[in-house]
């Protein structure tokens, strides 16, 4: 974390990261990350590079980016499935929201 805060749900664990903190999210563990309300800046390192491929293929190009830009959810889901990732549910879904309240 560079500044601000992130709430991170990893499996059944929930933690808050602040400036100077870091956390490793293992492969194949349900997770989600939510930025805090303050000005948040973080460095995300993904290995292997599947997340970078997702952003490159499904992200909004810089020249079209604005607060009003819509996410192409259908494209995001298609690319996510092609890359073998699992989406927990609609935005804001946490691992605890999965059936039975348990991460898988």
N, C-alpha and C positions, 0 to 999 in steps of 0.2 A: 504494500500500500504506500502510495506517495502522499496523499492527503485525503481528508474526509473519512468515510467509513463504508464498509460493505457488510451486509449480513449474508452469511454463507450457511446453507443447509447441505450437509453431506451425509447421506444415509439417514440415520436417526439423530445425528448431532446438528446443533445450531450454534454458530459462533459469530461474533462481531469482530471484524478486522479494522484496525486503525493504522495511522501512519507508522511505518516501520515494521508492521506485521506481515506475515505471509502464511499461506496454507497450501498443502499438497492435496489434490483431489485424485484418488486412485482411479484407474481405468475401471469401467463397468460398475461404478457406484452412482446411484441416482443423486443428482445435486442440482442446486439452483443458487443464483447469486443476485442480490438486490442492492443497488446503490443507496446510500444514505441520502437524507434530504439536503445536506450541505454540499458544497462543491467537491466532488469526489474524483480523484485521479488514481488509477491503478495500472499496474503492469501485469498483463496476463501472458504467461508463457505456456503454450500447449505443445505437448509432445506425446505421440506423433502429431503431425500437423493437420489433422482432420478438421479442427476448428477453423484454422486459417483458410482451408478450402471452402468451408461453409460460408464464411464471411465474404470471400472473394466471389463466390457464385450466387449468393442470395442476399448480400448486403445492398444498401442503397448507395449508388455512386456519389462521390463527393459533390459533383456539379448539380445533383438533384436533391441533395440533403437539405432539409429544413425541418423545423418543428412540426410542420404540417404534412411531411412526407409519410405516406402509409407504408407499413410493412407488407410485403407480398407473402402472406402466411402460407398460401398454397405452394409457392416456389420454395420457401424455407423448409416446409415439411417434406417436399419431394427430395430436395438435396440432402436433408438430414437423413432420410431413409436410405438413400443411395450410399451415404458414407457410413451407415451402420450405427448411427446414434439413436438414442431413445428419448423422445420428448415425454416429459412427465404428464403434461396436460396443458391447459391454457396458461398464458402468462400469469405468474404469481403462484403456480402450483408448486408445492414443496414435497420432498420425499415422504413426509408424514401424512400428506393428503392421499397417498396411494391406498389401495384397498387394505383394510385392516390397520391403517396407521403405521405400517412398517415399511422401511426401505427395502428394496429388493436387490 
